[in-house]
Amino acid sequence: MRSLVFLVLLGAAFALEDDKIVGGYECTPYSQPWQVSLNIGYHFCGGSLVNENWVVSAAHCYKARIEVRLGEHNIVINEGSEQFINSDKAIRHPNYDSRTLDSDIMLIKLSTPATLNQYVQPVSLPSGCASAGT
């Protein structure tokens, strides 16, 4: 039993740092134009562009200063489609609880509006409530 615990801990110690998504796959380039990368010198969280001024993300991703990167597919290389915009402010849900992660949602106001184009588009939101029973 001790050997098994040791091997599990050893494996965890040598796991790749960027190995965070299990069973995921790379999507078609630029097929998710609302997806953004949140950065503080490195990528630390994602979010979705709601309109040219606002991004929605998780409240546990809060930082005082955030650079929002839009229009990227590969965050390691400059592809020429990117827009880098600093946050003006980040607003966590007033009932957010960091222990339980209840109300884990946050809005990020961009310091300047994003330029909407084929690489940067807001996420599609419903225009009304879903029918009962759906």
C-alpha angles and dihedrals in degrees: 000000000000089000091054093050090047092051092048092050091045091051091050091050092055098039115124112265093225093047095107106128117069116205093359128139137203112265125223108284113270093359091123103051092165093059114104135187119227112214141186095174088313136037110273107157144002135232144173128251109238096182136334091289106036140057126190119214141146119294090227086067092065118138127163091238123029131176109212114209116201132181095031129135102170110033091196098064135044106245098176095244097087130114118196113201127171121227118253092198141340120219118198120201107271091235095048111138115196092199097054098020089229112163090014097178134114138180120218119201113210118228090227129017118267116245107241114222139132090299099042120048134146119254114262111256126193116263093214145359120297117254116266112272096024 
